[in-house]
């Protein structure tokens, strides 16, 4: 079946029932969600007047999927699981109406803004009694394993919109639910690390007993990063190897401090670049070169990141500092 998908952006795909005859819309929609996500069954009491629209945006290893459609019930069955080669997780947040998930014999009722982590390796049911206005973020199992201590769970895991780090996770998910293409405005490593940190903090809050060790690990990581800021290829994997810990342990240590490795690395690099730009002895060195010395391999990327963080371009920052 021709799904009618097309590229609205280099990293985006879209499906819509707008041009499909009413009698074939639900069948088209089932094919669309199977192509965009994975094999599932879907029914709707509004089958005769069904409407649906789906935009899928890829950022790094993750996929951000905005779904707007008529009322429906979605089922992931044992048969569809057995035919699949990969079984990602989905972080799902509904914008406007209440809905519920069934998985592992448990029913989780969800309000607008609540986020739920669902495992596609297990059967589940998603019930939307009024309408669908969700952001469903596809997360590879290996990626989830970097952030969560316990990857497998028979039950859906809920992050409440008004409790702890669930507030931040809900806010970020709802931002992309309104405008999925805005995900493309973030550096991929920064966005994926920020989302992972929020997910870990919301789903598996750190215990008070672990805080001293966490603080020590974050401090050691920051000292190592500051000593190697000029290396453009510096990654969480490199730092974890140097410190003798797993990547997941490093990521969770930063998440416990309400930040992420990528966010912290970006902050340290920008602070270092700002210091270099303010030094009179380096006035003859180009902005791009000072960005390179701070770990930014691409000059234009450095300028964009600097302006986003400080509100002015590196060149203007330099002029303002050297004028005093």
N, C-alpha and C positions, 0 to 999 in steps of 0.2 A: 504493500500500500504506500502511495506517495504521501508522506506526512506533511508536505507543504512547508517544511522548515526553511529558513533563510537566514543569512548573516546580516543582522542589523549593525553589527560592529565586528571587527576582526576576531574578537574573543567572545561574541555573543550569538546565540541562536534564538529563534522565536517561532512559536506555533500559535495558531488562532483558529477558532471555529467560524470566524466572520464570513468566509467565502464557502463554507460547507453547507449543503442542504440540511434543513432541520432534522430530517429523518436519519441522517448519517452522522450527526455531530457527536453523539456519545461514543460511537465506535471509533471515530477519528480521535477523540480525546483519550480513549484507552490506549490507542497506538502512540499518541503523543507522549503520555507520561511514561510509557514503557521505553520509548526511545530516549527521552530526556533523563530518566532516572534508572529504573530497572523494571523487570517484569512484575506487574501487579494487575489485579482485577479491580474494576470500578463500576458502581451502579449509582443511579440517581433517580429520585422520585420526580425530577423535572426533566426526564429524558427527552420528552417531546419538544421542550423549549430550551434545551441545554445550551449554555454559552461558556467558553473557556479561552483563556489566554495564558501563555507561559513564556517567560524570558529566562534563558540560562546563560550565565556569565562565568567564564573560567578565570580564576586568579590563582596562579601557581598550581598547586595540587588540589585546590578546592573548587567547588562549583556553587555559585549563588543563584538560586532558582526562585523567581517571583511567579507565584501562581495566583490567578484571579479567575474564579469559575463559579458555576451554580452549585447548589447543595449536592453533596455526594458522599459515598462511603467507599473507602479504598481498602483492599485486602491483599496482604502478602501471604501466600500460601506455601505449604511444604513443597508442592510440585514446582512452583516458580523458583523457590530457593534452590532446589536440586538441579535446575537447569542453568543457574547462574554461575559465572566463573569468579566473580568478586562480590563481596558483601560489605559495602560501606555503611557508615552511620549517617543519620540525617538529624540535623538540629533544626527543629521546626518551630516557628513562631507565627501565630495568627494575629492579624491586625485589629479586627473590629468585633468579632463575635466569639462566643464560647464554643468549645468543641471538646472532644475527648478521644483518648487513645486506649486501645486494649492490647496488652502484650503480656505473655507469661501468666495468664489468668488474672491479671490485675487491670483495673480500670483507673486511668488517671484523667480527672476532669481538669480542663485548662481554661483559664480566662484569657481575654485578649492581652497580649504582651508576655504571658508566660512562655518559656521555652522548654522544649522536651527533646531529649536525646534518644533516638530510636535506632535499634540495631536491625539491619536488614537481613542478617543471618538467622533471625528468628521470625516466626510468624507474627503478624500484627494486623490491627484494624485501626483505621483513621476515620472518624465520623464527624462530618461537618453538617449539622442540622440546618443551618441557615445559608451560609455561603462560604466560599474559600477565598481568603485574602492573606496568603502566607508567604513567608520567606523560608525556604527549605534549603539549608546549606549541606551539600554533600561532602562528607569527611572520610577520607581513606582510613581503613583500619590501622595501617601502620602509623599514620599521622596521629590518630587518637591515642595510640599506644605510647607516643612520645609525651603526652600530656597527662593522661589518667593512669593512676596506679592500678585500677581494676578496669580492664577494658571490657570483659564479658560481664553482662548482667542480664538476668532473665526478665527484669522489669524495666519499664521506661523510667528514665531519670529526669526529674523536673527541676528547672531553675525558676523560681518564682520572681515575678516582675518587681516585687516590692520587698525583697529580702536579700541582704548581703550583696554579693557580686552578681546576683541575678538581675539587679537593676541595670548594671552596665551592660551585661550580655543582652538583656531585652532591648535596651536603647540602641545598641549596635545592630541587632537583627532587624528591628523595626525601621531603622534608617535605610537598610538595603531593601526592605519590603516595599518601601515607598519609591525607591530609585535604585534598582539593582546595578545600573551602569556606573553608579558612584563608586562601586568597589574597584573599578579600574583606575581610579584616581590615586590609589594608595600603592606604594612599593609593595610587591607581593610578599616579601619576607616580613615586612613590618605588619601588614594586615594579618597574615596567617599566624604570626607569633602573638599579636595582640588578641586575636580571637581565641587562640589556644590558652593563653594566660587567663582570660576571662572564664573560659569553659572550665578549666581546672579549679579556679578559685570558687566558682559557683556550684559545681557538681561535687567536688571533693575538697571542702575547706580544710586548711591546714590546722593541725592541733597545736595548742599553746606550747606543748612540750617540745615541738620540733623547731620553734622559732630561733633559739640561739644557734643551732647548727645551720639553719637556713640563712641567717644573717651572716654567719662566717663564710659560707659558700658564696653568697652574693658578693661579699667584700673581696674575697680572693679572686673571683671572676673579674670584678671591676679593676682590680690592680693589674691583673694580667692584660686586660684589654687596653688600659691606659699605656702600658709599656709597649704595646704592639699596634697602636692606632694606625700607623702608616700602612699596614697590610690590608689591601683592598679585599682580599679573599677571606678575611676573618669570619668564621662561622661559629655557631653554637657547638657544632661537632668538634671543631678544633679546640675550643676552650674546654669542653668537657673532657676531651682526651688529655689535655695538659693537666687538668685538675684531678684526673683519676676518678671521674664519676660518669654515670650514664647521661645521655642527652636529656632523657626524661627527668632525671633528678635535677639537672641544671635548670631546665625550663620551669619545673614546679617550684624551685627555690625563688626564682624571679617572680612567678605568679603569686607566691605567698607574700611578696613585698608590693603587691598591687602594680606590677609592671611586667615587662617581658624582656628577654635578652635583646631582641632586635630593637625595641624602643630604647633600651638603655644604651646600646651600642651607638645608635643614631644620635642620642643626646650627647654622649661623650665626644663623638667625632665633631659635631657641630660646635660644641663648647671649645674644643681644641682649635678648630678653624677660626673661630671668632677671636681667640687669643692671638693667633698668628697674624691675622689681618690688622690687629691693633698695634703691632710692633713696628716702630719707625725703621728699624734696621732691615726689615723685610719689604719696605715700600717698593722696591724695584722688582720684586718677585710677582709673577702673574697670579691672578685669583685662581685660575685653574690649577696651577702648581701647588698653591697652598691647600687647595681642596684635595689634591692627590696626596700631599703629606699627611692629611688627616684621614685618609682611607677611602676617598671618593675617586674611583677610577675614571668616571665620566664627568667632564666639566659642567655640562649642561644639567646633569642630574644634581650635582652639587649646588648649583645656583638655585634650582627649584626648591631643593630641600632647605637650604639656608633661608630663602625668602619665606617659605611656609612657616618656618620655626621662629624667625626673628622679625618678620614683617617688612624687611628691606632686603635689597640685593647685597651680596658680599661687597661689591664695589662701593656702594653707598655707605655701608657699614664702615668700610675702611676709611673713606673720606671723612666721615663724621668723627671717627676716633683720632685720625692723624691731624685734624684741624685744630685740636686743643693744644 
